[in-house]
Amino acid sequence: MMSVLAILLLAPWFAVLGWIYWRTAPAPFAAARGFDIGALAGAVALAVLGMWAGLQYDPAGHHPIIRQIAAALIAYKGFLLGLGLAWAWRRRTA
């Protein structure tokens, strides 16, 4: 359970950011909504991958909580990277 604590604590904020992304999406046709769904799924995948990478971090001489902190920070940055790239791509092609 402790290994998923980092992502569980960020899940509400990810939901808020995902909702904002979804609501600001000008989607006049179904292909645009498909892109948005893929972008949100990709952002979640980057967050999960970041959480996993952060949990692998094991510095010598540091408190064990540093793994949870690293996992949360990397997951958050991965989610923002995914949404930011999708938002920029969507704005460029609109």
FENVENFEN-V232651 format. One record per pair of residues at least 4 apart in sequence whose ideal C-beta (glycine too) atoms are under 6 Angstrom apart, sorted by the first residue. I is the first residue (numbers start at 1). J is the second residue. If there is no record, write none. Layout:
BEGIN
I:J + I:J
END
This chain:
BEGIN
3:55 + 4:8 + 6:51 + 6:68 + 6:71 + 6:72 + 7:51 + 7:75 + 10:14 + 10:76 + 14:79 + 18:40 + 21:83 + 25:36 + 27:32 + 27:33 + 39:86 + 42:82 + 43:79 + 43:82 + 43:83 + 46:78 + 46:82 + 47:75 + 47:78 + 47:79 + 50:74 + 50:75 + 50:78 + 51:71 + 51:75 + 53:74 + 54:70 + 54:71 + 54:74 + 55:67 + 55:71 + 57:67 + 57:70 + 62:66 + 80:84 + 83:87
END
